[in-house]
Amino acid sequence: MNRQEKKRLKTISTIKTIFMELLLEGVSFEEITVKEITERADFNRSTFYLYFQDKHELAESLFNEAIQIYTYAVMSPYEEGQIVVLDGDVPSDRLIFDCIEENKQLFSALDRLQISPTIYERMEQTCLAIFSTNIQLVQEKTDPSINYNLFLHYQVAAMIGLIKYWIRNSFEETATYMTEQFRSFYTYKIKTMNIHQK
């Protein structure tokens, strides 16, 4: 990589980092301006426009980065044609939590970026696409009463919901703990409910 390319990547990284910092400081997307980003970066506005058309394109670049990380985490443990035997351990589960933990600032900033589709909707769409085309979950004993599409949506929604909880609670738990908890939910059955009158 030549010096010019390194400078370009550093400039893009600086713009993204400042944008994320503003979101994490509680500045809404609507309030963030290109002027504010470039002033913090000590760039002129023309530098911003060399790389991004506007703040919407900047936001999309962050969404794309996060979805690439998420897709890598879901897909990378597997090879085409491979059959994976699951014994309470899904290889991609740990990697998903690890990758999100390694990119806390990105995912926390995107949690605050309420642009539709949200980061969680995009992660859900990505996961559903992967498990509809690239990876097929196979039941141990085929049960005709189980609708695969409903089961898939249930599993994906559970994972995304747990990730959202984790991010919104400032990553209080480690990726290891979150993985262990998620795996334990596979076999956890609720047997009773205690009802308390108000």
N, C-alpha and C positions, 0 to 999 in steps of 0.2 A: 504494500500500500504506500503510495507516494505521499509527500507532504501535503499537497493540495487536498487529496482525498481525506487525510486525517483531519485537516482543518474543517472541511465540510461536515464530517461526521461529528466533530466536537461542537460545531455551531448548532447543528440540529439537536444534539443531545442537550445543550444548554437551553435552547428554546423550550424543549419538552419538559425539562426539569423545572424551569421557572413557571410554566403553565401548571404543572402538577402542584408545585408549592403554593401557588395562588388558590387553587381549588382546596387544598388541605388547610389553608388559613381561613377558609370559610367564604371566600369570594365566589359569588355565583358565576356561572358561565356567561350569563347576560351582561354582568358587570365587568368582566375581564376584557381589556382592550389590547390591541396589538401594540399601542403606544406604551402601555404599562409593562408588557413583556419585554419590549426592546429597551426601555429605560433601565429596567432591573438588570438586563444582560449587558448593558452598556454597548448596545448595537444601534445603528440607525435603522429606521423602519424598512428601508430598501433591502437590508440583509434578511429580515424576516420573509419578505416577499420573494426572495430568491428560492426559498424552500417550500413555502406554504402560500396558497392563494388567500386564505383567511383563517380565522380561528376555528371555523368548522372543519376545514381540512386538517388542521393541527389535531383537533379532537379525534377525528377519524383515524389519524395515524396512530394515536395511542390505543384506540379500540383494536385496530389491526394488530398492533404489537402484542397486546394482551391475548387476543384470540390465537395468534401464532404460538405463544407460550403454552396456552391451554391445550391446543391441538397436539403440540409436541408431547406434553405430559400424558395425554390420553393414548396416543398412538405409538410412541417410541419403544415401549417395552415389547412390542409384538412384531413378528415378521409375517409377510404374506404367506398364506397356506398353513400357518402354524395352528395347532390345536392346543389351547391352554387349559389345563385341568385346574379348576378352582377349588381349593380346599380351605375356604374361609379367607383366602388371600388373593385379592385382585391386584396384579402387579402395577397397574397404573394408578391405583388409589394413593399410594404413598408419594408417587412422583407428582401428582396433581397438587397435593398439599405442600410439598417441598417447593415446587416452582412458584406457587402463589406466595409462599413465605419469603422466598428469595426476591420477589418483586412486590413487596408490601406497598411501597410508595405508589407504584403504578395502579395496582388494584384498589387501593384506598382512594386515590384521586378519582378513578373511574366510578367508584361507588357514589361519589358526590356529583358526578356529571350526569345529570338527569336528562339525557338526550335519548329519545326513543329511536331504535330499540336500545335498552339499557345494557350494561355489561352483562348482567345476569341473563337477560333475554338472548343475547348473542351467544353466551356460553351454552345455554340450553339448546338453541338452534344447532350449534356446532356439534354438540354431543349427540343429539337425536339423529343428525345426518350421519355421523360416524357409525352409530349403532344400528342404523337402518341400511347402510351400504357396505362399510368396511369390516365391521365386527358383528357377528351374530351370536347372541347369547342362546345357549342350548340348555333346556331343562333336563335334569337327570332322568325323570320319568315324565313323558309327555302327558300333560293334563289338558284335555281339550276345553276345559272350562276356563283356562287362563288365556286371556287375550294378550298376545305379545305386545301389541302397540300400547295398550293400557299399562302393562307391566313396565315397559321401557320408559314411558312418561313418568310413572311413579318413581322409578329408580333415579332417573335424571333429575327430577324435581327435588328428591331427597338430597342428593349430592349438592346441587346448586343452592338449596336452602341452607345447608350446613355451612357452605363456603360464605354465603351472605352473612350469616350469623357471626362467623369467625372474623370477617373483615370489619363488620360494624361494632364488634367488641374489641377492636384494636389489637387483634392477634394475641389475646390474653393467653391462649394455650399454644403449645408447640405444634408443628406439623406432625410430629410423631404421635402426640396425644390425639390429635384430630383424626388421624388415620386409624388408630386403635379403636377409638369410639365409633367411627363409621363402620368399621368391620364388625364390631360387636352388635351393631343394630341389625345385621343380616339375620341373626338367629334369635334376637330378643323378642319375646312374645309377652304382651300384656294380658294377664289372666283375669284381673278384676278392676273395677273402678269404684272409688269412694266418692259419693255425692254429698256435698255439703250445701245445705239450704242457706240462702242469703238472709 
